[in-house]
Amino acid sequence: MAKKKLKSVKKKALSKPKARSKQPAKITKKKHVTKKVKTKLDLQISEVFGKKPEEKIKGNQKPEKIGKKERVKILKAFTKELVKKHGPIIRAIVLFGSTAREEFKKESDIDVFVIIDDTRHSISPTERAKLEDEMVAIAKKLSRNLSVQQPYMLTEFWNMVRIGHPIVFNFIREGVPVYDKDIFMPIKRLLQMGEIKPSREAVEKYIERGPKRIKRVESAKIYMVVEDCYYAMLESAQAVLMFLGKTPPRPSEAPSALRKTVVKMKLLTESDVKMLEDIIQVRKDIEHRNKTEMSGSELDEWIDKAKKFVNHMQKMIVKIEILKRENMIKKSHMVMSETIMTLLKAMNKLPKSEINVPIAFEKHLVKPGLVSETYLDVFKDLTKMNDIVKEGKVLELPKARIMMQREYVRKFIQDAGRIMRKKIKPEDNLLDTDS
């Protein structure tokens, strides 16, 4: 009996694979993705939304609809529990996004970021990951809408503030501290006072990021395509605004900032700004899951648009640099010319024709020793540079040379002022006196 049962079990075990092999393999679009691709896509999604793969909303699960009072309660509960667990190392818990701006809808996320003190003792990557996991666990327990961003180490946060990172600028500008150990509010006040400004390194960093992101985007899926197109365009636009000395605006305000500056300067068209507006909206639709599919041709179209936009921004940086250099040379030459003519006029030596001003400058001011001979060389060099500007070859001139001559012009104005105040006659030698 036992042998018969064993044989029947073996038959059943062997018969199952045969039955399965007869059935044709059903390949759907969803199952066509391999495990490796799924993992990669999960990582891409986490990069897009700043969440871990397991934090994605599954199936038809929707965000809760929460009002203002409930949001305050959730924030208080989160802060209380986090400070209770890790009080000594928590420097700030900051609310940002639509809730901080009071522009939220009932289903909007409650965005929070935390600053961790790593100045007292170093925090290893393992400890950091553990902290992040605990924060996410606390948030999930309190509300599906509570979204905790990756925590910032204090040293990392300060470095981003120092170089003028646009993301940190937005966090500081719109952030509302829920808990603060004298770190966030002082930085916020410094920003409001205009004491924190983007560095040249930040400008170069963000204008260089566009082309690099475009290369990555060509072989990516929907989330990576849209995310990288979005950041390539946004950061390139922010780089241009920063290059003009403007504080990088919030993403939603970037198109308006471009209209007020570069479009007004006639360096950018309205259609280019519209492209930036469109990618911001597309990214938002994907983030809120209003748009879940995009065709290959649509993605290719966005890649082309992003390339075109980044290319425009790169060209604009060059155009602005050309304008800056040209203005610097023209202004230096004009100021020095006017100062020379003022001195010559005071001495009754101003020639009738402006062409003869350099000769009169050398004859009545340089040779008698009223001003250094260096200034004659500076004036001649500025005249040459002014001619190069007229030829449209200003980029051939080293910027260091332009800056150096500008400094000489400033010194010349000071020396000219002393000459005018002392009412020195042509026969007097300024260089032999204590001034």
Number of C-alpha atoms within 10 A of each C-alpha: 6 6 8 9 10 10 12 11 12 11 11 10 11 11 11 10 10 10 9 10 9 8 8 7 8 8 9 8 7 7 9 10 13 10 10 9 12 11 13 13 19 18 16 21 20 17 15 17 18 15 18 17 16 9 14 13 12 8 6 6 9 11 15 14 13 18 13 13 8 12 18 14 12 19 22 14 14 22 22 13 14 19 16 11 12 11 13 11 17 22 21 24 25 24 23 20 19 15 22 17 12 10 10 16 13 15 15 19 22 24 19 26 20 26 22 24 18 17 11 8 8 10 14 10 9 9 11 16 14 12 17 17 14 14 22 20 12 18 24 15 11 15 19 18 21 23 20 24 17 20 18 17 21 20 14 13 15 15 12 16 20 15 17 22 20 23 16 16 22 17 18 21 17 18 24 21 20 16 19 16 11 10 14 19 16 10 17 19 14 12 17 12 9 10 9 18 20 21 16 14 10 20 24 16 15 22 23 17 18 28 19 12 21 21 13 13 23 15 9 15 16 20 24 21 22 25 24 25 30 26 21 26 31 26 26 30 32 28 30 26 21 23 21 16 14 15 21 25 22 18 21 13 11 21 23 14 21 24 16 11 16 19 17 11 11 10 15 18 15 12 9 17 20 12 18 24 19 13 21 22 14 16 19 14 13 19 16 12 11 10 12 11 11 13 9 11 9 12 19 14 12 19 21 15 18 29 20 15 24 25 16 19 24 20 14 18 22 14 13 17 17 17 14 13 20 22 14 16 23 19 16 24 24 15 17 22 19 12 17 22 20 16 19 19 12 14 16 9 18 19 16 8 7 12 9 11 18 17 14 18 23 16 13 19 26 19 14 17 18 21 21 16 13 12 19 17 12 19 21 14 16 25 19 12 22 21 14 17 21 11 9 12 13 21 14 10 13 10 12 9 13 19 15 11 21 21 13 17 23 14 13 21 16 11 18 18 14 14 18 14 9 11 12 15 15 17 11 15 16 21 13 9 7 5 9
